[in-house]
């Protein structure tokens, strides 16, 4: 594999002060739309699957628009679930427009679907919705969390947290990071089904957090009592798929965050063909969170953190994977911290969600595309 390092050292902040931003997409009007998962609220609560407390319900989720440099929330009151301090939020996770310009929003959940209706009441957590920005209203299209409750394709814990999606010729393809699967549903909500299950992974001599570790994400990290006295030589962890992109070959490419304890170099990018068959397209990453292709077939992968998150340093990276397999690091650290989503703008630049899990501190940043920069390659 060829490795290259580019010297991009800065970016421009387009928006800040956002509440747990998760996804972003350019609309047909050329504006940039951002999903904010919110900060939960003071409503009913459900236990976090991690065992680290309860998630409280509220309606603090929102859609924000950047138009001609102006940042404005254009849809508010969307469902949100978070810890009392606003961290670990699930809510509006991703947004895309179909070929007619109609917007779709994916709402996360990050808990047991059985508790949603019985405890939280009538909420759109864990669903795909279609919003009307003019009337601050929306309607439900498909219930992803309910599908996990009824079918549980990976036969593991019953948890749903739909995180990302794309629209492909009348179909919506969804990544459920809680259920570890890839789903397909018609734009009208018909024919919801699983098309692939991401496999678990066996770690040999896994490295666990020490006494000085950072509790960087209570939603995904179990309490110390769950691993303090256990040092297994092998550990099976979940895949935790996160991002999805369609390649020029028509296949879907899915990024993997990996489950606790988030092994460094253990994250992969899977290729899913038309029959749902999985192959590893690239590996050696850490805590991947999103993907996107450019028009030349270069794949861009976003690392949420370059080290296991519990080490307390959430410097992320933007990495290009060329069709010939060359890996080029475009930006690593230098202010890129806990990013969660990436898209390529009409101008060819990269637009990234930064500081995603920090309530009131989330950013949208713009990174110049440095493909014209030539650097010598290092063979490995």
Residue frames relative to the residue before (quaternion, step in Angstrom):
aa qw qx qy qz dx dy dz
X 1.0000 0.0000 0.0000 0.0000 0.00 0.00 0.00
X 0.3209 -0.7374 0.5629 0.1906 3.58 -0.94 0.88
X 0.1378 -0.7845 0.6024 0.0509 3.55 -0.98 0.92
X 0.0233 -0.7876 0.6158 0.0008 3.56 -0.98 0.85
X 0.1790 -0.7672 0.6070 0.1044 3.54 -1.16 0.61
X 0.1551 -0.7785 0.6021 0.0857 3.59 -0.79 0.99
X 0.4224 -0.7354 0.4860 0.2112 3.55 -1.17 0.55
X 0.1896 0.7475 -0.6022 0.2063 3.56 0.60 1.12
X 0.0810 -0.8560 0.5106 -0.0052 3.58 -0.52 1.13
X 0.8030 0.2228 -0.1153 0.5407 3.60 1.15 -0.16
X 0.1149 -0.7592 0.6348 0.0862 3.52 -1.35 0.19
X 0.4288 -0.6710 0.5395 0.2737 3.54 -1.33 0.18
X 0.3165 -0.7332 0.5710 0.1901 3.59 -0.92 0.92
X 0.2141 -0.7998 0.5540 0.0868 3.57 -0.68 1.15
X 0.7876 -0.0028 0.0255 0.6157 3.57 1.15 -0.62
X 0.0277 0.7868 -0.6166 -0.0010 3.57 -1.11 0.64
X 0.6725 0.4901 -0.3651 0.4174 3.56 -1.29 0.07
X 0.4270 0.7190 -0.4526 0.3096 3.60 1.23 0.35
X 0.4155 -0.7136 0.5177 0.2238 3.56 -1.20 0.65
X 0.8240 -0.2391 0.1106 0.5015 3.55 -0.28 1.33
X 0.0594 0.8121 -0.5767 0.0658 3.63 0.63 1.03
X 0.1880 -0.8220 0.5341 0.0604 3.58 -0.98 0.85
X 0.8335 0.0362 0.0253 0.5507 3.60 0.85 -0.91
X 0.0724 -0.7914 0.6051 0.0476 3.54 -1.29 0.30
X 0.0203 0.7908 -0.6079 0.0690 3.52 -1.16 0.73
X 0.4031 -0.6807 0.5489 0.2700 3.55 -1.12 0.68
X 0.3395 -0.7472 0.5435 0.1764 3.54 -1.01 0.90
X 0.6955 -0.4754 0.3346 0.4224 3.58 -1.26 0.15
X 0.6464 0.5094 -0.3168 0.4715 3.58 1.25 -0.36
X 0.5659 -0.6235 0.3696 0.3929 3.58 1.30 0.03
X 0.5474 0.6051 -0.3982 0.4190 3.58 1.28 -0.04
X 0.4062 -0.6954 0.5398 0.2451 3.55 -1.25 0.48
X 0.1659 -0.7960 0.5802 0.0472 3.56 -0.77 1.12
X 0.1242 -0.8033 0.5824 0.0133 3.57 -0.94 0.98
X 0.2810 -0.7294 0.5960 0.1841 3.56 -1.06 0.78
X 0.1264 -0.7600 0.6338 0.0690 3.56 -1.00 0.93
X 0.3727 -0.7618 0.4896 0.2024 3.57 -0.62 1.14
X 0.4749 -0.7047 0.4183 0.3209 3.58 1.24 -0.20
X 0.4725 -0.6696 0.5030 0.2744 3.55 -1.31 -0.30
X 0.6046 -0.5465 0.3642 0.4508 3.59 1.15 0.48
X 0.2781 -0.7604 0.5542 0.1934 3.57 -0.99 -0.79
X 0.6271 -0.5457 0.4106 0.3746 3.53 -1.22 -0.51
X 0.4364 0.7189 -0.4377 0.3181 3.56 1.26 0.39
X 0.7918 -0.2653 0.2297 0.4999 3.54 -1.27 -0.50
X 0.2398 -0.7857 0.5552 0.1301 3.57 -1.18 0.44
X 0.1870 -0.7373 0.6388 0.1155 3.52 -1.35 0.47
X 0.5462 -0.6270 0.4295 0.3522 3.61 -1.08 0.60
X 0.4628 -0.6486 0.5263 0.2968 3.54 -1.11 0.69
X 0.5252 -0.6454 0.4442 0.3321 3.64 -0.92 0.78
X 0.5954 0.5880 -0.3612 0.4114 3.60 1.18 -0.45
X 0.4479 -0.6868 0.4574 0.3442 3.58 1.19 -0.48
X 0.6047 0.5633 -0.3494 0.4417 3.58 1.28 0.19
X 0.8336 -0.2080 0.0890 0.5038 3.57 0.52 1.14
X 0.5553 -0.6215 0.4632 0.3014 3.52 -1.38 -0.17
X 0.3521 -0.7005 0.5869 0.2023 3.52 -1.27 0.62
X 0.2087 -0.8088 0.5435 0.0822 3.57 -0.77 1.04
X 0.4237 -0.7461 0.4737 0.1986 3.54 -0.95 0.99
X 0.1331 0.7611 -0.6307 0.0722 3.51 -1.22 0.66
X 0.4298 -0.6788 0.5267 0.2775 3.57 -1.30 -0.13
X 0.3084 0.7838 -0.4741 0.2566 3.55 0.92 1.01
X 0.4459 0.6834 -0.4629 0.3462 3.60 1.23 0.15
X 0.0180 -0.8176 0.5739 -0.0418 3.57 -1.11 0.66
X 0.2789 -0.6830 0.6362 0.2256 3.50 -1.43 0.21
X 0.1217 -0.7973 0.5906 0.0261 3.55 -0.85 1.04
X 0.1987 -0.7898 0.5761 0.0699 3.54 -1.06 0.83
X 0.1632 -0.7428 0.6400 0.1098 3.54 -1.09 0.82
X 0.0851 0.7996 -0.5809 0.1261 3.55 -0.47 1.26
X 0.8382 -0.0844 0.0077 0.5387 3.56 -0.63 1.18
X 0.7396 -0.4333 0.2140 0.4685 3.55 1.00 0.90
X 0.6205 0.5320 -0.3414 0.4642 3.60 1.28 -0.14
X 0.2143 -0.7790 0.5816 0.0942 3.57 -0.86 1.02
X 0.1347 0.8043 -0.5600 0.1460 3.58 -0.65 1.12
X 0.3941 -0.6752 0.5661 0.2612 3.56 -1.04 0.77
X 0.1327 -0.8256 0.5475 0.0315 3.57 -0.75 1.08
X 0.7612 0.1494 -0.1348 0.6166 3.59 1.30 -0.06
X 0.0004 -0.8142 0.5778 -0.0558 3.56 -0.69 1.11
X 0.7020 0.4848 -0.3338 0.4009 3.55 -1.32 0.13
X 0.4179 0.7066 -0.4746 0.3176 3.59 1.22 0.31
X 0.6034 -0.6015 0.3778 0.3624 3.59 -1.08 0.66
X 0.0221 -0.7837 0.6195 -0.0383 3.53 -1.14 0.79
X 0.0843 -0.7729 0.6287 0.0156 3.55 -1.11 0.79
X 0.1811 0.7944 -0.5534 0.1729 3.61 -0.67 1.05
X 0.6030 -0.5012 0.4577 0.4192 3.52 -1.35 0.15
X 0.6936 -0.5072 0.2994 0.4147 3.62 -1.13 0.48
X 0.6962 0.4541 -0.2886 0.4752 3.62 1.11 -0.55
X 0.6032 -0.6079 0.3360 0.3919 3.58 1.29 0.20
X 0.5593 0.5905 -0.4007 0.4219 3.60 1.24 0.00
X 0.7706 0.3644 -0.2557 0.4560 3.56 -1.31 0.18
X 0.2897 0.8223 -0.4578 0.1742 3.57 1.18 0.48
X 0.0824 -0.7210 0.6847 0.0677 3.49 -1.28 0.70
X 0.2645 0.7313 -0.5833 0.2345 3.55 -0.92 0.93
X 0.7902 -0.1333 0.1315 0.5835 3.62 -0.82 -0.84
X 0.1132 -0.8456 0.5216 0.0095 3.57 -0.44 1.26
X 0.8155 -0.0140 0.0607 0.5754 3.58 0.95 -0.77
X 0.1090 -0.7853 0.6086 0.0339 3.54 -1.23 0.55
X 0.0487 0.7826 -0.6187 0.0500 3.57 -0.97 0.88
X 0.3048 -0.7214 0.5916 0.1915 3.56 -1.32 0.42
X 0.3728 -0.7089 0.5410 0.2566 3.59 -1.01 0.76
X 0.7481 -0.4301 0.2637 0.4309 3.58 -1.28 0.05
X 0.6591 0.4835 -0.3128 0.4837 3.60 1.23 -0.31
X 0.5652 -0.6054 0.3772 0.4145 3.57 1.31 -0.13
X 0.4613 0.6799 -0.4473 0.3534 3.58 1.26 0.13
X 0.3159 -0.7719 0.5188 0.1877 3.63 -0.78 0.96
X 0.1095 -0.7429 0.6571 0.0661 3.52 -1.26 0.67
X 0.1239 -0.7863 0.6035 0.0470 3.56 -1.02 0.84
X 0.2543 -0.7519 0.5932 0.1349 3.54 -0.99 0.93
X 0.1765 -0.7883 0.5860 0.0641 3.56 -0.77 1.13
X 0.3407 -0.7584 0.5228 0.1881 3.59 -0.75 1.04
X 0.2375 -0.7672 0.5743 0.1584 3.54 -1.33 -0.06
X 0.0355 -0.8639 0.5002 0.0468 3.64 0.80 -1.02
X 0.6844 0.3911 -0.3147 0.5289 3.58 0.91 0.91
X 0.6879 -0.4494 0.3608 0.4412 3.56 -1.34 -0.08
X 0.4401 -0.7251 0.4566 0.2685 3.64 -0.60 1.06
X 0.5770 0.6055 -0.3827 0.3924 3.59 1.12 -0.55
X 0.6919 0.4853 -0.2736 0.4593 3.57 1.16 -0.60
X 0.5137 0.6852 -0.4201 0.3003 3.57 1.16 -0.40
X 0.7715 0.3641 -0.2061 0.4793 3.58 0.55 -1.13
X 0.6834 0.5021 -0.2997 0.4370 3.57 1.00 -0.79
X 0.7753 0.3491 -0.1768 0.4958 3.59 1.04 -0.73
X 0.7771 0.3603 -0.1813 0.4832 3.57 0.89 -0.94
X 0.4663 -0.6909 0.4388 0.3357 3.57 1.22 -0.34
X 0.7638 -0.3546 0.2685 0.4677 3.56 -1.21 -0.48
X 0.2317 0.7700 -0.5521 0.2206 3.56 -0.13 1.31
X 0.4333 -0.7115 0.4975 0.2421 3.56 -1.19 0.54
X 0.2849 0.7421 -0.5434 0.2698 3.58 1.14 0.51
X 0.8136 0.2396 -0.1885 0.4951 3.58 -0.99 0.85
X 0.6481 0.5137 -0.3163 0.4648 3.61 1.21 0.37
X 0.3881 -0.6211 0.6035 0.3154 3.52 -1.42 0.04
X 0.0641 -0.7988 0.5980 0.0139 3.54 -0.91 0.94
X 0.2648 -0.7097 0.6162 0.2156 3.55 -1.32 0.24
X 0.2137 -0.8215 0.5185 0.1032 3.60 -0.49 1.17
X 0.2328 -0.6924 0.6560 0.1898 3.51 -1.39 0.35
X 0.2950 -0.8026 0.4939 0.1574 3.56 -0.25 1.27
X 0.6245 0.5643 -0.3398 0.4197 3.59 1.14 -0.49
X 0.7855 0.3065 -0.1503 0.5162 3.57 1.09 -0.70
X 0.3675 -0.7418 0.4757 0.2973 3.59 1.32 0.00
X 0.5385 0.5750 -0.4157 0.4545 3.53 0.90 1.05
X 0.0847 -0.7918 0.6032 0.0448 3.56 -1.29 0.22
X 0.2082 -0.7501 0.6108 0.1446 3.52 -1.34 0.29
X 0.5019 -0.6719 0.4695 0.2762 3.55 -1.16 0.70
X 0.2439 -0.7751 0.5707 0.1184 3.57 -1.07 0.84
X 0.8034 -0.0912 0.1135 0.5774 3.59 0.80 -1.00
X 0.3159 -0.7518 0.5579 0.1540 3.56 -1.12 0.78
X 0.2095 -0.8176 0.5288 0.0901 3.57 -0.10 1.33
X 0.6503 0.5267 -0.3194 0.4446 3.59 0.94 -0.85
X 0.6417 0.5236 -0.3262 0.4556 3.59 1.00 -0.78
X 0.6130 0.5415 -0.3486 0.4577 3.58 1.07 -0.71
X 0.6410 0.5118 -0.3282 0.4686 3.61 0.95 -0.82
X 0.6465 0.5226 -0.3230 0.4524 3.60 0.94 -0.83
X 0.7243 0.4526 -0.2474 0.4576 3.58 0.93 -0.89
X 0.8284 0.2749 -0.0939 0.4789 3.60 0.96 -0.84
X 0.0532 -0.8410 0.5360 0.0511 3.62 1.06 -0.67
X 0.0808 -0.8723 0.4788 0.0579 3.62 0.66 1.07
X 0.7180 0.4304 -0.2833 0.4678 3.64 0.99 -0.64
X 0.3835 -0.7661 0.4400 0.2690 3.58 1.37 0.01
X 0.5145 0.6198 -0.4298 0.4079 3.58 1.16 0.60
X 0.7899 -0.2055 0.1922 0.5449 3.55 -1.09 -0.70
X 0.4095 -0.6965 0.5293 0.2590 3.57 -1.05 0.77
X 0.2785 0.7223 -0.5687 0.2779 3.54 -0.16 1.40
X 0.0664 -0.7936 0.6039 0.0342 3.57 -0.98 0.80
X 0.1405 0.7611 -0.6261 0.0949 3.52 -0.99 0.92
X 0.1175 -0.8111 0.5696 0.0624 3.62 0.31 1.20
X 0.1564 -0.8562 0.4922 0.0120 3.53 -0.64 1.18
X 0.8148 -0.0071 0.0552 0.5770 3.60 0.96 -0.80
X 0.0084 -0.8025 0.5966 0.0040 3.55 -1.22 0.43
X 0.1402 -0.7354 0.6447 0.1546 3.51 -1.41 0.07
X 0.3554 -0.7009 0.5737 0.2306 3.53 -1.29 0.38
X 0.0028 -0.8243 0.5594 -0.0869 3.55 -0.66 1.16
X 0.8296 -0.2541 0.1346 0.4787 3.58 -0.31 1.30
X 0.8013 -0.3125 0.1457 0.4889 3.56 0.65 1.12
X 0.6875 0.4084 -0.2790 0.5317 3.56 1.30 0.02
X 0.2628 -0.7122 0.6250 0.1819 3.53 -1.26 0.56
X 0.1404 -0.7857 0.6003 0.0504 3.57 -0.75 1.10
X 0.1092 -0.8423 0.5274 -0.0225 3.56 -0.51 1.29
X 0.2502 -0.7162 0.6312 0.1616 3.53 -1.15 0.76
X 0.1033 -0.7701 0.6279 0.0448 3.58 -0.79 1.08
X 0.2582 -0.8146 0.5013 0.1357 3.56 -0.20 1.27
X 0.6319 0.5232 -0.3373 0.4617 3.59 1.15 -0.46
X 0.7391 0.4059 -0.2078 0.4957 3.56 1.04 -0.85
X 0.3474 -0.7692 0.4657 0.2661 3.60 1.32 -0.22
X 0.6365 0.5262 -0.3475 0.4440 3.57 0.96 0.76
X 0.3724 -0.6679 0.6027 0.2279 3.48 -1.46 0.19
X 0.1014 -0.8226 0.5594 0.0005 3.57 -0.75 1.10
X 0.1942 -0.7540 0.6158 0.1205 3.52 -1.28 0.48
X 0.0761 0.7754 -0.6239 0.0610 3.56 -1.06 0.80
X 0.5343 -0.6238 0.4588 0.3390 3.56 -1.08 0.63
X 0.6409 -0.5347 0.3823 0.3966 3.57 -1.17 0.50
X 0.6941 0.4470 -0.2626 0.4994 3.57 1.22 -0.51
X 0.6181 -0.5768 0.3333 0.4172 3.60 1.26 0.14
X 0.5436 0.6364 -0.3946 0.3793 3.59 1.24 0.02
X 0.8522 0.2253 -0.1476 0.4485 3.53 -1.39 0.39
X 0.1589 0.7849 -0.5733 0.1732 3.57 0.80 1.00
X 0.1998 0.7802 -0.5649 0.1796 3.57 -0.71 1.07
X 0.4773 -0.6255 0.5278 0.3198 3.55 -1.30 0.41
X 0.1698 -0.8008 0.5674 0.0892 3.58 -0.94 0.87
X 0.7950 -0.0073 -0.0200 0.6063 3.61 1.23 -0.20
X 0.2037 -0.7347 0.6334 0.1322 3.54 -1.24 0.60
X 0.3524 -0.7367 0.5379 0.2094 3.57 -0.79 1.00
X 0.4373 -0.7464 0.4346 0.2508 3.60 -0.71 1.01
X 0.5137 -0.5974 0.5140 0.3391 3.53 -1.28 0.46
X 0.3100 -0.7504 0.5633 0.1533 3.55 -1.28 0.26
X 0.2688 -0.7582 0.5727 0.1578 3.58 -0.99 0.82
X 0.1981 -0.7747 0.5936 0.0904 3.55 -0.75 1.12
X 0.2428 -0.7377 0.6120 0.1495 3.53 -1.09 0.80
X 0.8323 -0.0288 -0.0497 0.5513 3.57 -0.76 1.10
X 0.0061 0.8398 -0.5419 0.0320 3.60 0.67 1.10
X 0.3547 -0.7155 0.5653 0.2066 3.54 -1.20 0.67
X 0.1707 -0.8037 0.5670 0.0595 3.56 -0.70 1.14
X 0.6277 -0.5338 0.3957 0.4054 3.60 -1.20 0.40
X 0.3632 -0.7125 0.5586 0.2199 3.54 -1.17 0.69
X 0.7606 -0.3937 0.2667 0.4420 3.54 -1.30 -0.10
X 0.7238 0.4137 -0.2402 0.4973 3.59 1.19 -0.49
X 0.3635 0.7585 -0.4738 0.2608 3.58 1.24 0.35
X 0.4455 -0.6887 0.5155 0.2480 3.54 -1.28 0.49
X 0.3523 -0.7205 0.5575 0.2142 3.57 -0.93 0.91
X 0.0302 -0.8820 0.4702 -0.0004 3.54 0.60 1.23
X 0.8111 0.0435 -0.0008 0.5832 3.61 1.08 -0.49
X 0.2405 -0.8145 0.5131 0.1241 3.56 -0.03 1.29
X 0.6062 0.5881 -0.3542 0.4016 3.57 1.17 -0.46
X 0.7857 0.2982 -0.1512 0.5205 3.57 1.19 -0.50
X 0.6814 0.4554 -0.2761 0.5021 3.58 1.27 -0.28
X 0.3664 -0.7296 0.5234 0.2439 3.62 -0.71 0.96
X 0.6103 -0.5394 0.4054 0.4151 3.62 -1.18 0.33
X 0.6664 -0.5330 0.3346 0.3997 3.60 -1.12 0.59
X 0.5948 0.5934 -0.3697 0.3967 3.60 1.07 -0.63
X 0.6219 0.5698 -0.3387 0.4170 3.58 1.19 -0.48
X 0.8164 0.1975 -0.0985 0.5336 3.61 1.12 -0.45
X 0.4358 0.7409 -0.4434 0.2541 3.61 1.23 -0.24
X 0.7883 0.2950 -0.1483 0.5192 3.58 0.93 -0.90
X 0.6442 0.5075 -0.3213 0.4735 3.58 1.27 0.13
X 0.0489 0.7857 -0.6140 0.0570 3.57 -0.77 1.03
X 0.0123 -0.8400 0.5424 -0.0066 3.60 0.53 1.14
X 0.4946 -0.6464 0.4888 0.3141 3.56 -1.16 0.60
X 0.7731 0.1419 -0.1028 0.6096 3.57 1.26 -0.41
X 0.0242 -0.7934 0.6079 -0.0190 3.55 -1.06 0.77
X 0.2710 -0.7436 0.5898 0.1606 3.57 -0.90 0.95
X 0.0521 -0.8033 0.5933 -0.0018 3.59 -0.76 1.07
X 0.5564 -0.6132 0.4498 0.3347 3.55 -1.22 0.51
X 0.5970 -0.5907 0.4197 0.3444 3.54 -1.27 0.45
X 0.0354 -0.8312 0.5434 0.1124 3.59 0.87 -1.09
X 0.0337 -0.8089 0.5867 -0.0204 3.60 0.31 1.24
X 0.1954 -0.8332 0.5144 0.0544 3.57 -1.00 0.81
X 0.8313 0.0950 -0.0157 0.5474 3.61 0.69 -1.03
X 0.1355 -0.7899 0.5942 0.0682 3.56 -1.25 0.42
X 0.0374 0.7706 -0.6349 0.0407 3.55 -1.11 0.78
X 0.3476 -0.7170 0.5618 0.2225 3.56 -1.18 0.57
X 0.3447 -0.7644 0.5165 0.1736 3.54 -0.85 1.05
X 0.6673 -0.4861 0.3743 0.4223 3.56 -1.30 0.16
X 0.6382 0.5257 -0.3155 0.4656 3.58 1.26 -0.41
X 0.5703 -0.6244 0.3678 0.3868 3.59 1.27 0.03
X 0.5697 0.5883 -0.3828 0.4277 3.59 1.27 -0.13
X 0.4231 -0.6604 0.5512 0.2846 3.53 -1.32 0.33
X 0.1766 -0.7612 0.6177 0.0882 3.54 -1.11 0.80
X 0.1060 -0.8238 0.5565 -0.0201 3.54 -0.74 1.15
X 0.3019 -0.7536 0.5597 0.1665 3.57 -0.89 0.97
X 0.2742 -0.7659 0.5713 0.1088 3.52 -1.23 0.66
X 0.3238 -0.7478 0.5525 0.1750 3.56 -0.83 1.02
X 0.2461 -0.7520 0.5199 0.3219 3.52 1.13 -1.01
X 0.4596 -0.6818 0.5048 0.2627 3.52 -1.24 0.58
X 0.7233 -0.4105 0.3307 0.4460 3.54 -1.37 0.11
X 0.6025 -0.1594 -0.7815 -0.0301 1.65 -1.97 1.61
X 0.5693 -0.6600 0.3698 0.3218 3.60 1.04 0.81
X 0.0649 -0.8533 0.5165 0.0312 3.62 0.57 1.14
X 0.4421 -0.6836 0.5140 0.2702 3.55 -0.91 0.91
X 0.8022 0.1993 -0.1930 0.5287 3.55 -0.80 1.06
X 0.5939 0.6289 -0.3405 0.3686 3.58 1.28 0.02
X 0.5812 0.5966 -0.3731 0.4087 3.59 1.25 -0.09
X 0.1878 -0.7955 0.5733 0.0565 3.54 -1.07 0.85
X 0.2821 -0.6689 0.6394 0.2533 3.50 -1.43 0.07
X 0.1957 -0.7978 0.5646 0.0802 3.56 -0.70 1.13
X 0.2641 -0.7070 0.6326 0.1740 3.53 -1.23 0.63
X 0.1148 -0.7893 0.6024 0.0304 3.58 -0.81 1.05
X 0.2490 -0.8028 0.5236 0.1391 3.60 -0.49 1.17
X 0.7644 -0.4004 0.2578 0.4346 3.56 -1.33 0.03
X 0.6964 0.4466 -0.2660 0.4949 3.59 1.21 -0.47
X 0.5689 -0.6182 0.3749 0.3918 3.58 1.27 0.11
X 0.4608 0.6818 -0.4501 0.3466 3.58 1.26 0.22
X 0.2723 -0.7880 0.5394 0.1186 3.57 -0.93 0.97
X 0.0390 0.7429 -0.6683 -0.0032 3.52 -1.17 0.74
X 0.4896 -0.6386 0.4983 0.3227 3.57 -1.19 0.52
X 0.2534 -0.7843 0.5537 0.1186 3.57 -0.66 1.15
X 0.7790 -0.1029 0.0946 0.6112 3.60 1.02 -0.81
X 0.0577 -0.8078 0.5862 0.0230 3.58 -1.10 0.60
X 0.5863 0.6023 -0.4251 0.3358 3.54 -1.34 -0.13
X 0.5234 0.6420 -0.4014 0.3908 3.59 1.25 0.33
X 0.2911 -0.7359 0.5797 0.1939 3.56 -1.34 0.10
X 0.8606 -0.1031 0.0364 0.4973 3.56 -0.81 1.12
X 0.0436 0.8123 -0.5746 0.0898 3.58 0.59 1.17
X 0.1628 -0.8256 0.5379 0.0497 3.57 -1.00 0.84
X 0.8202 -0.0370 0.0283 0.5702 3.65 1.08 -0.48
X 0.1868 -0.7689 0.6069 0.0748 3.53 -1.37 0.44
X 0.0999 0.7647 -0.6365 -0.0051 3.54 -1.31 0.36
X 0.3192 -0.7274 0.5757 0.1939 3.58 -1.19 0.60
X 0.2978 -0.6859 0.6128 0.2554 3.53 -1.29 0.38
X 0.7072 -0.4904 0.3041 0.4086 3.58 -1.25 0.13
X 0.6523 0.4991 -0.3169 0.4743 3.60 1.26 -0.22
X 0.5855 -0.6096 0.3615 0.3937 3.57 1.25 0.03
X 0.4469 0.6443 -0.4837 0.3888 3.58 1.21 0.34
X 0.2475 -0.7699 0.5754 0.1221 3.55 -0.92 0.96
X 0.1708 -0.7854 0.5906 0.0725 3.57 -0.90 0.97
X 0.1226 -0.8055 0.5796 0.0127 3.54 -0.72 1.18
X 0.2302 -0.7742 0.5813 0.0990 3.54 -0.99 0.92
X 0.1981 -0.7671 0.6014 0.1029 3.56 -0.80 1.07
X 0.4359 -0.6943 0.5156 0.2494 3.56 -0.82 1.04
X 0.7797 -0.0736 0.0690 0.6179 3.56 1.04 -0.80
X 0.4367 -0.7138 0.4918 0.2406 3.55 -1.06 0.78
X 0.7251 0.2670 -0.1897 0.6058 3.55 1.34 -0.20
X 0.6597 -0.4428 0.3890 0.4663 3.56 -1.26 0.22
X 0.5398 -0.6986 0.3623 0.2988 3.56 -0.64 1.18
X 0.6401 0.5550 -0.3393 0.4089 3.59 1.06 -0.68
X 0.5345 0.6129 -0.4181 0.4047 3.61 1.24 -0.04
X 0.5347 -0.6947 0.3599 0.3194 3.56 1.30 -0.07
X 0.6819 0.4149 -0.2980 0.5235 3.59 1.23 0.10
X 0.1182 -0.8469 0.5183 0.0159 3.56 -0.37 1.26
X 0.1984 0.7628 -0.5771 0.2137 3.59 0.97 0.83
X 0.1778 -0.7984 0.5702 0.0764 3.56 -0.85 1.02
X 0.2686 -0.7539 0.5752 0.1693 3.55 -1.34 -0.03
X 0.2293 -0.7033 0.6524 0.1650 3.49 -1.34 0.54
X 0.0363 -0.8278 0.5561 -0.0644 3.56 -0.55 1.23
X 0.2548 -0.7499 0.5933 0.1441 3.56 -0.98 0.91
X 0.1166 -0.7504 0.6468 0.0711 3.56 -1.05 0.88
X 0.2554 -0.7916 0.5405 0.1266 3.58 -0.37 1.25
X 0.6691 -0.5104 0.3455 0.4152 3.61 -1.18 0.40
X 0.6850 0.4659 -0.2950 0.4761 3.62 1.13 -0.54
X 0.6251 -0.5816 0.3201 0.4106 3.58 1.30 0.14
X 0.4606 0.6835 -0.4524 0.3408 3.59 1.23 -0.04
X 0.2120 -0.7614 0.6029 0.1085 3.57 -0.93 0.96
X 0.0236 -0.7963 0.6040 -0.0218 3.57 -0.77 1.05
X 0.2689 -0.7482 0.5858 0.1572 3.57 -0.72 1.07
X 0.2455 -0.7975 0.5403 0.1084 3.56 -0.55 1.20
X 0.7807 -0.0919 0.0810 0.6127 3.57 0.97 -0.87
X 0.0178 0.7866 -0.6159 0.0404 3.56 -0.92 0.94
X 0.8205 0.0207 -0.0621 0.5679 3.55 -0.63 1.13
X 0.5860 0.6093 -0.4159 0.3353 3.60 -0.98 -0.87
X 0.7736 -0.3068 0.1525 0.5331 3.56 1.06 0.80
X 0.5641 0.5352 -0.3999 0.4852 3.58 1.28 -0.16
X 0.1208 0.8245 -0.5215 0.1835 3.54 -0.19 1.34
X 0.8468 -0.0935 0.0168 0.5233 3.56 -0.77 1.13
X 0.1543 0.7961 -0.5702 0.1316 3.64 0.70 1.01
X 0.1951 -0.8169 0.5305 0.1149 3.61 -1.13 0.49
X 0.8254 0.1103 -0.0428 0.5520 3.63 1.05 -0.41
X 0.0834 -0.7899 0.6070 0.0248 3.53 -1.20 0.65
X 0.0595 0.7527 -0.6557 0.0043 3.53 -1.21 0.63
X 0.3756 -0.6920 0.5634 0.2504 3.55 -1.24 0.44
X 0.3613 -0.7718 0.4915 0.1796 3.55 -0.74 1.09
X 0.6984 -0.4500 0.3455 0.4362 3.58 -1.28 0.14
X 0.6678 0.4929 -0.2873 0.4781 3.57 1.22 -0.50
X 0.5570 -0.6338 0.3737 0.3852 3.59 1.29 0.02
X 0.5460 0.6091 -0.4021 0.4114 3.61 1.25 -0.08
X 0.4721 -0.6450 0.5202 0.3008 3.54 -1.32 0.32
X 0.1247 -0.7596 0.6356 0.0585 3.55 -1.01 0.90
X 0.0460 -0.8392 0.5352 -0.0845 3.54 -0.59 1.24
X 0.3775 -0.6529 0.6044 0.2567 3.54 -1.21 0.68
X 0.0674 -0.8085 0.5845 -0.0128 3.58 -0.75 1.08
X 0.8244 0.1442 -0.1456 0.5276 3.58 -1.19 0.64
X 0.0889 0.8875 -0.4479 0.0621 3.50 1.02 0.93
X 0.7716 0.3903 -0.2067 0.4578 3.58 0.91 -0.82
X 0.5634 0.5953 -0.3735 0.4343 3.56 1.24 0.43
X 0.3397 -0.7742 0.4898 0.2128 3.62 -0.12 1.23
X 0.8327 0.1773 -0.1561 0.5008 3.54 -0.86 1.01
X 0.7224 0.4125 -0.2396 0.5006 3.60 1.27 -0.01
X 0.4224 0.7306 -0.4531 0.2871 3.60 1.27 0.00
X 0.1741 -0.7980 0.5745 0.0528 3.54 -1.14 0.76
X 0.1938 -0.6684 0.6850 0.2156 3.48 -1.46 0.18
X 0.0525 -0.8135 0.5791 -0.0088 3.56 -0.74 1.06
X 0.2803 -0.7309 0.6000 0.1652 3.54 -1.29 0.50
X 0.0955 -0.7874 0.6089 0.0112 3.56 -0.84 1.09
X 0.4501 -0.6839 0.5013 0.2799 3.58 -0.78 0.97
X 0.4210 -0.6755 0.5403 0.2729 3.58 -1.09 0.69
X 0.1880 -0.8415 0.4999 0.0815 3.60 -0.44 1.18
X 0.2510 0.8203 -0.4963 0.1330 3.61 1.15 0.34
X 0.6301 0.5395 -0.3480 0.4369 3.59 1.15 -0.44
X 0.5616 0.5940 -0.3896 0.4242 3.59 1.29 -0.25
X 0.1850 -0.7905 0.5776 0.0848 3.57 -0.82 0.99
X 0.0224 0.7858 -0.6160 0.0506 3.54 -0.81 1.06
X 0.5435 -0.6079 0.4491 0.3653 3.61 -1.07 0.58
X 0.4106 -0.7143 0.5149 0.2368 3.56 -1.03 0.79
X 0.2476 -0.7342 0.6131 0.1539 3.53 -1.24 0.61
X 0.3214 -0.7565 0.5396 0.1825 3.57 -0.72 1.00
X 0.0010 -0.7883 0.6149 0.0221 3.56 -1.07 0.70
